[in-house]
Amino acid sequence: MADNEHPPPAAPESEAEVGRGKYIVIEGPEAVGKSTQVDWLVDALAARNIVARSDIREPGGSPIGEQIRGILKDDNLPRSPLANLYLFNAARTQTLEVIEAELKQGKWVVSDRNHWSSYAYQVWGEGVDADVFEQITAPLKHKLEPDMTVFLMTSREKQQERLQERGDDDYFQSQDSHFHARVRAGYLEAAEGRAGLIDGEGTREEVHQRVQAFISGIIGGRGDYVAETYQETAQAIHAQARRKYNPAPGSFGAT
């Protein structure tokens, strides 16, 4: 090779070569401990040498998303339920771009909420028509589906206790107990038929153990190994939470 010649630059690694990351969502009503479990799960993944982001949240997760988050949480800005749905969807559009870029680099993303929050809050909580919700959110829902979604749930009493400790500091947290009961019912309906409902009561360590046990199928082997014992464990965790929190038909009653 002549002195003035240089080897061609190495081709960038493809997504297949680096291995696509996994997208995990932790969902649930206000004050059930989602943010704590997101952070602890990212630490648990790091202990397995899996790089994951914990700063993705909805609304938020991108510069535009964080600006929209400020609007949505401002209880001095009256707006319609449909406006809330469009705002959440606008923020989510940018957030999913960020998530997709991370996954392509082989990083995992553990997100605090996704489109199920809009289903619970805007459809069940605020009364947006379910067909309208589907029309607005379907393109994003199908663009990037999570590899796993976990629904955390606590009793109404525990939730109200935590909300009171926080104080009514934003638009949604300051809604009345009937609103929060409807949101809870929306999440329980969303989790029905999906083995992803986890009891959020007990110590943080106990809840973390449930979350880890539930998602061990995609942690072990980075998603290509789902053992029979994992399936049994996940089903048992879901069944226990469902027995504890699933309301009677036609009611918003959960313990």
QUIGI-V295705 format. One line per field, one symbol per residue. phi: phi as a letter, one per 20 degrees, with the letter a starting at -180 (. if undefined). psi: psi as a letter, one per 30 degrees, with the letter a starting at -180 (. if undefined). Layout:
phi: ???
psi: ???
This chain:
phi: .ffedcfffffffffffenffddddddqffmdnffffffffffffffdmdebedeebcfpnbgfgfffgfffefeedfaegffffffgffffgffffffgffffeneecddenbffffffeefffdnfffffgfffeggfgefbeffbcddebcfgffffffffffnedbgefefffffffffgffffffffncfbecfeeofffffgffffffegfeffmlndccffffgfffffffffffffdfffgncdecf
psi: klegkkkkkkkkkleeefkklkjkkjllakhggeeeeeeeeeeeeefghjklkggklklafleeeeeeeeeefjggiklleeeeeeeeeeeeeeefeeeeeeefggllkjkjlbffeeeeeeeeefgkkeeeeeeefeeeefejklfkkkjkklleeeeeeeeeeeligleeffllfeeeeeeeeeeeeefkfjigkkjglaleeeeeeeeeeegfefekghfgjjleeeeeeeeeeeeeeeeefklkkglgjk.
